[in-house]
Amino acid sequence: MANITVSVTGVGGTGATFGFSATPTLSNVTATGATGSPVVQTSLPVPFIVKFTTTQDSTLVTVDHTSFGSITGDTVVLSEFTFGTGIYEDLVALLNGEHVLTALTGNQYTFNLPSPSPHSVVSSGEATVEYEISIGLDIATGGVGWGAGTWGRGAWGSSANVTASDIIRLWKQDNFGQDLVFNLVDGTIYYWSAAMGVNSRGLPLTHYSSNAPSKARQVAISDRDRHVIAFGATPLGSTDQDPLLIRFSSQENAFDWVPTATNSSGDLRIGNGSEIVQAIETRREIVVLTDSSVHSMQFIGAPFTFGVSQLSNQTSIIGINSAVAVGDAVFWMGKNSFYVYDGRVQPLPCPVRDYIFEDFNFQQEDKVFAGSNAAFGEVFWFYPSESNSLASGGTDENDRYVVYNYDQQIWYVGNLERTTWLDRGINEFPIATTSETNTATPLRMYDHERGVDADGEAFTAFIESAPIDIQDGEDFLFIRRMIPDSSFDRSTSGATKEATFTLKAQRFPGTGFTTSNPLTVTDTTTQNHTRLRGRSFGLRVESDNQGVFWRLGAPRLEIQADGRR
């Protein structure tokens, strides 16, 4: 069989590579902390007979290989050729290494050499051929018919039904001691052993144990009791995925999946819903979210190991990364609503719900990513707006966020492209990433909350309130003075410590706002005079000076009655 290389990313694209090196023997490959006999790898990839066709002074290479299973843009790694002696040694030097597939036809594909071929060759011979896992899609193309699936994946006029290879590429992973267990969402589970070294590669879990689940929606480790758990897994003895089945290995052993009287492996099946969407662990339990229900999974010991109880039904969840745990609470985005579980499941009242879901790209809903910023009492969701869809001239990527501050029980929204988020923990600052489709800032990783600027460049920071009624909006009131309350204590030395305050007033709902002149506030400003009349008002604070950090307190307004007309 072919050696398998895994390219790991959040959504689409390529990234860090995991795989086994082509060494002659490997032994003592065990799970960290696993009990029982060591699991030994006894077989290695064998060379394939493939046909290479090159033309002198051309970079194009054509390869004939039966059932290679890749798509355009995937990577093939070539090495250990049998025809590389004598006159062809310089050609083999060009063929050795990684190549990106540029076109596919039947059992044939092409790629380009780094420099023109020194020979015209049509030769069949042995070579070690390693096909990296397909890069998958970074844009969901659900449905059938024209436009479904990847371009060129079938013959002209053939059906375009979406298959597993057309699903947006997402990964889930967890640490088993110093080892790594990870899987393609609704795909193969892989295991990487730290004992093999950083240059080794992860192999399918079924390579170590033929009875392990071959596919799963999500794989995770229960931190307290050390079981590997596969959610939405293939049953024992079957290759057909059951979207409601939960399977777990024996305690402290990632490779023991057959239930016996002397181990703790087993399985459970959720009784409500049509598929498990996401599982997330809190300090006391694992919360399992299906497309229509919420369940609690807890370790109960022998003989059943785990127990599952239903917490709620008639709920929804929008994607596999749309839930986040903070302590013993779980927050998640549903379809047109938000929920929290903190001992009981309840919807979260959200005053900005219409703003979010009336401009939401539901075709790319699997890209929603939930995160937390525990230092500020925030949970948030990055999501793709319909305004940023390809149909609207956008990129189909996450471009907005919505934040729920659970300490103050308030919501706020904004525009920011982020595809993943990791709160501070072992890292000093939260870390987030962008997507490859943004050509201005491709594939960047950001430290959030570090410093006051963006890579040394000033940026516009602002906060703006929603309309606030004055005495239930019955009377017109006149605003004549503002007493600001702001701090610039964390600004860098030499920065111009100021922010701009703008008051806005509205006379009737939906008629728009009248704004005051911009009011400049510094660290020594005591008051600002203005003239503004209306039934409701709002406040915007912003700055665009380099090195400025401001914190808003509780500004005060001097208001006097001004009649009803």
Order of alpha helices (4+ residues) and beta strands (2+ residues): beta-beta-beta-beta-beta-alpha-beta-beta-beta-beta-beta-beta-beta-beta-alpha-beta-beta-beta-beta-beta-beta-beta-beta-beta-beta-beta-beta-beta-alpha-beta-beta-beta-beta-beta-beta-beta-beta-beta-beta-beta-beta-beta-beta-beta-beta-beta-beta
